[in-house]
């Protein structure tokens, strides 16, 4: 499965932004997908993930209430709606496809994902 993330940009603090991730290739083998982010000088961190089969959503605690993950499986698209953005949300945001049926059990860890998009830059100005 190939992934293409888009939608990043420059936004002021308090603003909103929506990211998209388009999946192509063997999308019939997708069971779940997720978003991670990596800020300058920091490790990549888990943001949220979603079950491709039933749409169940999961979030890292620090993003609950501000970020919303969704998907349109008919279009092979995943989304991340980000609201009330803060300068510390500045990062490259990556989408990833879960590694098989058991991705769920380790969904907050990079090891649970088999493929990654190229990332899209989000910059939040103060």
Secondary structure, DSSP 4 states (H G I P E B T S, - for coil): -EEEEE--EEEETT--EEEEEEEESSGGG--EEEEEEE-TTS--EEEEEEETTT--EEE-GGGTTTEEEEEETTTTEEEEEE-S--GGG-EEEEEEEE-SGGGGGGTTSGGGEEEE---EEEEEE-
